[in-house]
Amino acid sequence: MPLDSRDYKNMTDYLQHLYQCEPYTRAGIEHPVTVFYPTDRQIHDVDSLLDSTPPTPEARDFAVYDYSYLHNLQNSKPGLHNGATFTLKTIRERPLKLRGAIGRYYDMLATCAALERELRDAVAEGWMRAPSRATYHRLVQPPEALLRGAMRSAAIGIGTLTVFNDAGRYKALLARRSAATAFDSGLYHVLPAMMFGPTTAGFADAREWSVKHQVLREVLEELFNMPEQRNPARWDFFYDHPALRYLLSLLDSGGAQLCASGIILNLLTLRPEISTLLLIRDPDWYARITAPESDMPLTTADETLSESVVAAPIEDDGEFLSHFPPDLHLLMPAQATASLWLGIDLARRLISGAPTKGETPVP
């Protein structure tokens, strides 16, 4: 259940004080995330955010493990799958680099998602008490937890804001998550949004350690309803999909760009989210995927409520927000709020031709 504005602020203030970091702020509202910004060069090379060392399995020496929360999710969400995830090992800030390990989805739920659930429950009850977080920080100090994934399974997410040219007007896609998701059900999110992880059995091909590769696959799954494949025979099994061939041609010709806007550390879960922008400049793309007899129609996956998809113009903050319920940030995961506005600001700069300033936070 979403928090009200007062509880959201109290929770953010508590986390800001605990971690002594700069919260992401937009329109005077502070959010319970902190952002690491890429350099100018990294903005145009999303895979430059990743350390070149291929991830290896993480040590399962977790400081806290909420079996009760995990079992409740397993019982209420029968479609959960304990797939492999890429997890945070370390973040280096300049230049921005994320070094990864390999974990499991259930471990993320029991060690990271459970931290958010505990804190939200406490705030809703009117007191700030988080015993699991306190136990964790007796072993891993709060400042260290911002840069290292020690003693938790800090699965890496990727949030991609899709901005496209609709007959000369640029719009961004948002949609609400369905009950099929493990958490954040019913909340608005950027589209596509994903858990970063290998699909091949045993991480058979190191080329899956790629932000671009993951985003391209999720574009097909979440915008064109390509079925998810577990343990495919080939790491690049989806590259022949017609919608991807079309998008790749736009990326090659300059009709589209895939850019990095930052790495967001969600203070609620202590999980990182790689924030990216898919900017599609060619107006033919949206016209083609929404045509009545389209050969590659826009069709969302089960994780998204199809009737909730909104394409809102990005020229002005107020006009954009007018397409959504009031206090949109209370209806979004915290990292999605940051991905949304980081992406909108970067898209505006790229569309206008203004120079990008990757290390300077945009007010």
C-alpha positions in Angstrom: 0.0 0.0 0.0 1.5 3.4 -0.9 2.6 5.7 1.9 1.2 9.2 2.3 3.4 12.3 1.9 4.3 12.6 5.6 5.3 9.0 6.0 7.3 9.2 2.7 9.2 12.2 4.0 9.8 10.6 7.5 11.2 7.5 5.8 13.4 9.5 3.5 14.7 11.6 6.4 15.5 8.5 8.4 17.5 6.9 5.6 19.3 10.1 4.7 20.4 10.5 8.3 21.4 6.8 8.6 23.5 6.7 5.4 24.7 10.3 5.4 24.3 10.7 1.6 22.7 13.1 -0.8 19.1 12.0 -1.6 17.8 12.5 -5.1 15.6 15.6 -5.1 13.0 16.7 -7.7 10.7 19.7 -7.4 11.6 20.1 -3.7 10.8 16.5 -2.8 13.6 14.3 -1.5 13.5 10.6 -2.4 15.0 7.6 -0.5 17.6 7.0 -3.2 21.1 8.4 -3.9 22.5 8.7 -7.5 25.9 8.0 -8.9 26.4 10.0 -12.1 28.3 8.8 -15.2 31.0 10.8 -16.9 30.1 12.5 -20.2 31.7 9.7 -22.3 29.8 7.0 -20.3 26.4 8.5 -21.1 26.7 7.2 -24.7 28.2 3.8 -23.7 25.9 2.0 -21.3 28.3 -1.0 -20.9 31.1 1.3 -19.7 29.3 1.3 -16.4 30.2 -2.3 -15.9 33.6 -3.6 -14.7 35.1 -5.9 -17.4 35.6 -8.7 -14.9 32.9 -11.4 -15.5 30.8 -12.0 -12.3 31.4 -15.1 -10.2 29.0 -16.6 -7.6 28.6 -14.5 -4.5 29.4 -15.9 -1.0 26.1 -16.7 0.8 27.2 -15.2 4.1 24.1 -13.1 4.7 23.8 -10.9 7.8 20.0 -11.3 7.9 17.7 -13.6 6.0 13.9 -13.1 6.4 12.5 -16.6 5.7 9.0 -15.6 6.8 8.8 -12.8 4.2 10.2 -15.1 1.5 7.7 -17.9 2.3 4.8 -15.5 2.3 5.8 -14.3 -1.2 6.2 -17.9 -2.4 2.8 -18.8 -1.1 1.0 -15.7 -2.5 2.9 -15.5 -5.8 3.0 -19.1 -7.2 4.8 -17.9 -10.4 8.0 -16.8 -8.6 11.1 -18.2 -10.1 14.5 -18.5 -8.3 16.5 -17.4 -11.2 20.1 -16.3 -11.3 20.8 -12.5 -10.8 23.8 -10.3 -11.2 24.4 -8.7 -7.8 26.4 -5.8 -6.6 30.0 -6.5 -5.5 31.4 -2.9 -5.5 30.7 0.5 -7.0 33.6 2.8 -8.0 32.5 6.4 -8.5 35.0 8.1 -10.9 34.7 6.8 -13.5 31.5 5.1 -12.6 32.0 1.3 -12.5 29.9 -1.5 -11.1 31.6 -4.8 -10.3 29.2 -7.7 -10.1 28.7 -11.2 -8.7 26.1 -13.9 -9.3 23.2 -14.5 -6.9 19.7 -15.9 -6.7 16.4 -14.1 -6.8 15.0 -15.6 -3.6 18.1 -14.5 -1.7 17.5 -10.9 -2.9 13.9 -11.1 -1.6 15.0 -12.4 1.8 17.9 -10.0 2.3 17.0 -6.8 0.4 13.3 -6.6 -0.4 12.6 -7.6 3.2 14.4 -4.5 4.4 12.0 -2.3 2.6 9.0 -4.3 3.7 10.1 -4.0 7.4 10.7 -0.2 7.1 7.4 0.5 5.3 5.5 -1.5 7.9 7.2 0.4 10.7 6.6 3.9 9.2 2.9 3.0 8.5 2.6 2.1 12.2 4.0 5.5 13.3 7.4 4.5 14.6 10.8 4.1 13.1 12.0 0.7 14.1 14.0 -1.5 11.8 15.6 -4.4 13.7 16.8 -6.4 10.6 18.5 -3.3 9.2 20.1 -2.6 12.5 21.4 -6.2 12.7 22.8 -5.9 9.2 24.6 -2.6 10.0 26.2 -4.1 13.0 28.3 -6.1 10.5 28.3 -3.7 7.5 28.6 0.0 8.3 26.0 2.2 6.5 28.6 4.2 4.4 30.2 0.9 3.3 26.8 -0.5 2.3 26.4 2.3 -0.3 29.4 1.1 -2.2 29.6 -2.7 -1.5 27.0 -5.5 -1.6 28.6 -7.3 1.4 26.5 -9.8 3.3 23.3 -9.3 1.3 22.2 -10.4 -2.2 21.9 -6.9 -3.7 20.5 -7.9 -7.1 21.1 -5.3 -9.8 18.0 -3.8 -11.6 17.9 -1.9 -14.8 15.2 0.8 -15.4 14.9 2.1 -18.9 12.8 5.2 -19.7 11.6 4.9 -23.3 11.1 8.2 -25.0 9.9 8.3 -28.6 8.9 10.7 -31.3 5.2 10.8 -31.9 4.7 12.8 -35.1 7.2 15.5 -33.9 6.3 15.4 -30.2 8.4 13.4 -27.7 6.6 11.3 -25.2 7.7 8.9 -22.4 6.1 5.5 -21.5 5.0 4.6 -18.0 2.8 1.7 -16.9 1.6 0.0 -13.7 3.0 -3.3 -12.6 0.5 -6.2 -12.4 -0.1 -8.7 -9.6 2.2 -11.1 -11.4 5.2 -9.2 -10.0 6.8 -10.3 -6.7 6.6 -6.8 -5.3 5.7 -3.2 -6.4 2.5 -4.6 -7.7 0.1 -1.9 -8.9 2.8 0.8 -8.9 3.8 2.8 -11.9 7.2 2.0 -13.4 9.3 3.0 -16.4 9.0 0.6 -19.3 10.9 -1.7 -19.6 12.2 -2.4 -16.1 14.0 -5.5 -15.3 16.2 -7.7 -13.1 19.7 -7.9 -14.5 20.9 -11.5 -14.8 22.0 -14.2 -17.1 19.5 -16.4 -19.0 21.9 -19.2 -20.1 22.4 -22.1 -17.7 25.4 -21.5 -15.4 26.1 -18.1 -17.0 27.5 -19.9 -20.0 28.4 -16.8 -22.0 30.1 -13.8 -20.5 28.6 -11.6 -23.2 25.4 -11.6 -21.1 27.2 -9.3 -18.7 26.0 -6.3 -20.8 23.5 -3.6 -20.0 22.7 -3.1 -23.7 22.1 -6.8 -24.3 19.7 -6.9 -21.3 17.8 -3.8 -22.3 17.3 -5.1 -25.8 15.9 -8.4 -24.6 13.6 -6.7 -22.1 12.3 -4.3 -24.8 11.1 -7.3 -26.7 9.6 -9.0 -23.6 7.9 -5.9 -22.1 6.9 -4.0 -25.2 6.4 -6.8 -27.8 5.4 -9.7 -25.4 8.2 -12.0 -26.5 7.9 -15.1 -24.3 10.6 -15.3 -21.6 13.0 -18.2 -22.2 14.8 -19.9 -19.3 18.1 -21.6 -20.1 18.1 -20.9 -23.8 20.6 -22.8 -26.0 22.0 -19.5 -27.3 22.8 -16.3 -25.4 21.6 -14.2 -28.3 18.5 -16.2 -29.1 16.3 -13.1 -29.7 18.5 -11.1 -32.1 16.5 -12.3 -35.1 13.2 -10.9 -33.8 11.9 -8.4 -36.4 11.2 -5.7 -33.8 14.8 -5.9 -32.6 16.3 -5.9 -36.1 14.3 -2.7 -36.7 15.4 -1.1 -33.5 19.1 -2.1 -34.1 18.9 -0.4 -37.5 17.7 2.8 -35.8 20.5 2.6 -33.2 23.1 2.1 -36.0 21.7 5.0 -38.1 21.2 7.5 -35.3 17.5 7.2 -35.4 17.6 6.0 -31.8 20.1 6.1 -28.9 20.6 4.0 -25.7 22.2 6.1 -23.0 23.2 5.8 -19.4 21.7 8.3 -16.9 23.2 7.0 -13.7 23.3 4.2 -11.1 20.7 4.6 -8.4 21.1 3.1 -5.0 17.7 2.5 -3.4 18.2 3.1 0.3 15.1 1.1 1.1 16.4 -2.1 -0.3 20.1 -1.3 -0.6 20.0 -2.5 -4.2 21.5 -0.7 -7.2 19.5 0.2 -10.3 21.2 1.0 -13.6 19.2 3.9 -15.1 19.1 4.1 -18.9 17.3 6.1 -21.5 16.1 4.6 -24.8 15.5 7.7 -27.0 13.8 6.9 -30.3 14.1 10.0 -32.6 12.6 8.4 -35.8 8.8 9.0 -35.8 8.2 6.0 -38.0 9.0 3.7 -35.0 5.9 4.6 -33.0 3.7 4.9 -36.0 4.7 1.4 -37.1 4.2 -0.4 -33.8 0.8 1.3 -33.2 -0.6 0.9 -36.7 -3.8 -1.2 -36.9 -2.2 -3.9 -39.0 1.3 -3.6 -37.5 3.8 -6.4 -38.2 5.3 -5.7 -34.8 2.5 -4.4 -32.6 3.1 -2.8 -29.2 1.9 -5.5 -26.7 2.9 -5.6 -23.1 3.8 -8.6 -21.0 1.9 -10.2 -18.1 4.0 -8.2 -15.6 2.3 -5.0 -16.9 -1.3 -3.9 -16.7 -1.8 -3.3 -20.4 -4.7 -0.8 -19.9 -2.4 1.3 -17.7 0.2 2.2 -20.3 0.5 6.0 -20.6 2.5 7.9 -23.2 2.9 11.4 -21.9 4.7 14.4 -23.5 8.0 15.4 -21.8 8.4 19.1 -22.8 7.1 20.3 -19.4 7.1 18.7 -16.0 3.6 19.9 -15.2 2.1 18.7 -18.4 3.8 15.4 -18.0 2.4 14.9 -14.5 -1.1 16.0 -15.6 -1.5 12.5 -17.3 -1.1 10.7 -13.9 -2.8 10.8 -10.5 -1.5 13.4 -8.0 1.7 12.7 -6.1 2.9 10.3 -8.7 6.1 9.6 -6.7 3.9 7.9 -4.0 2.7 5.5 -6.6 6.1 4.5 -7.9 9.1 2.5 -6.5 11.7 5.1 -5.4 14.3 4.0 -7.9 11.7 4.3 -10.7 11.0 7.9 -9.8 14.7 8.7 -10.1 15.0 6.8 -13.4 12.0 8.7 -14.8 13.3 12.2 -14.1 17.0 11.4 -14.9 15.8 10.0 -18.2 13.5 12.9 -19.0 16.2 15.5 -18.2 18.8 13.6 -20.4 16.3 13.2 -23.2 15.5 17.0 -23.2 19.2 17.8 -23.4 19.8 15.3 -26.2 16.8 16.5 -28.2 17.8 20.1 -27.8 21.4 19.4 -28.8 22.6 20.9 -25.4 25.9 19.4 -24.1 25.5 16.5 -21.6 27.0 17.0 -18.2 27.2 13.5 -16.8 28.8 14.2 -13.5 26.6 17.1 -12.5 23.2 16.4 -10.9 20.3 18.1 -12.7 18.1 20.1 -10.4 
